[in-house]
Amino acid sequence: MTVPLWRFFLPLSFQVLLILAVPAQAIYIHLAGITVILQTVPVDPYDLLRGYSQTLRYNISNIDTLKELSNRDGLLQEQEDDSLTAIPPKTTIYVILESRNSSASEGKPPLAWTPVAISSKLPTNLPDNQVVLRGEKSRYSQWVDYGLETYYIPEDQREGINREIAQLQQQPEGERTFLVEVKVDRRGNAVPVSLWLGDRYYRF
C-alpha cells in the first residue's frame, strides 16, 4: 500500500515551522523592537563565569525591587502587619519601564530605564517614554525571569569580558556600570542586543 506523500511532508513541514518560529520572532523583535536599557545586579560568581555563557540578573529581577513600586496592580497585596505576600511561581508579570533619556553620547554609557509599575495584564496605551517587559516568577526562587538571563560569549571575547564583569561586580552599586541593551516588542517579549561594561560597549 502506497502512503500519500502529503502524510509525510505535512508533519515534517510543521516541525520545520516550529523550529524556525523562535529565531524568526527574535529577528523581528531585534529589527522592530524598542531599545531599552536594563541595570544588572551582581550574581554568584560560580554562576557568572560558566564557560561560554554569562548568567545575568537585573534590578527588576528581584521581587524586593518590585515590592517598592507603589503601583502593583494587586500582584503584591498589603497585609495587616504591613508585610507583602509573595507572587505565586510561574505567574506572568508585566513590568512597566520608563526612559531616563537613555541615549549614549561621546562614548559614555546610557542611563538604565526605571521600573514604575507592575501588572498581571498586558498594559496598553503607554506613553512614548514607557515600555512593558514580560516576565515570569521563578518556580524555585524570589526572582523574575525575562528570558534575558543568559548571554553567550564570542570565544575571542570570553576571557576579557569575564574579567571585566568580575571586577565591576566588586565595585559599589553607584559606581558600577554594567548595563544590558535589549529590544522589546509590543507584547513585552525581549531579546538582548549589547552590553556596557564601564565605558566599553559589546554587541551580542
C-alpha positions, -999 to 999 in steps of 0.1 A, spaced: 0 0 0 14 33 -11 13 61 16 4 95 1 34 119 1 14 146 19 12 124 50 50 125 52 56 161 42 28 177 63 41 167 98 77 174 86 67 209 74 50 215 107 82 205 127 103 228 105 80 257 111 82 252 148 120 252 147 121 283 126 95 302 146 117 310 176 146 326 156 122 344 133 105 360 163 139 370 177 149 386 144 116 405 142 120 419 178 156 428 170 145 448 139 112 463 151 115 464 189 121 494 211 155 498 226 156 496 264 185 498 288 184 474 319 205 477 350 222 445 361 228 433 397 256 410 410 252 373 408 270 344 423 305 343 406 301 305 402 271 311 380 286 341 363 317 326 349 304 294 334 323 286 301 309 302 271 279 319 288 272 345 314 244 344 339 228 378 342 203 393 366 187 427 367 173 451 393 138 443 381 146 405 385 144 409 423 110 407 439 121 430 466 127 458 440 92 452 426 77 454 461 89 490 464 67 501 435 35 519 446 16 507 415 15 469 418 -20 461 404 -28 436 432 2 413 425 17 421 459 -10 426 484 -5 446 516 -13 427 548 -24 439 582 11 435 595 24 456 566 41 425 550 37 416 514 25 383 500 48 366 476 39 363 439 30 327 431 55 307 410 50 308 372 29 339 374 32 362 343 43 397 353 44 428 331 69 454 343 64 490 330 97 507 325 103 544 319 131 561 299 155 585 316 169 600 284 190 569 280 209 576 247 246 572 250 268 601 239 305 606 234 314 571 244 295 573 277 271 546 287 233 553 286 211 555 317 191 525 327 153 526 324 134 529 357 106 504 368 75 524 376 47 497 379 39 460 375 7 444 362 -8 410 358 -22 420 324 -5 434 293 -8 472 297 -20 493 267 -18 529 257 15 536 274 32 570 268 61 572 244 87 572 272 74 539 287 75 503 276 64 470 291 86 439 297 71 405 301 85 382 328 76 351 348 80 344 385 107 318 390 94 285 404 123 280 428 134 315 439 124 351 445 135 361 410 115 371 379 129 357 347 126 377 314 143 353 290 173 376 291 193 358 318 219 341 296 244 357 273 266 335 251 301 350 248 321 350 215 351 329 220 376 357 212 360 379 239 353 354 266 383 359 288 382 398 287 345 400 293 346 376 322 375 396 338 358 429 334 324 417 348 342 402 378 359 435 385 327 455 381 308 433 405 332 441 433 325 479 430 298 497 449 265 498 431 266 535 425 300 532 408 292 500 388 282 505 351 271 471 339 241 476 316 224 454 290 206 469 260 176 449 248 149 452 221 113 448 233 82 443 212 46 455 219 38 424 239 68 427 262 89 400 246 126 409 245 160 399 231 194 411 242 214 433 219 245 445 236 261 453 270 281 481 286 309 473 309 321 506 323 327 526 291 332 495 270 305 485 246 300 449 233 275 436 208 257 403 215 
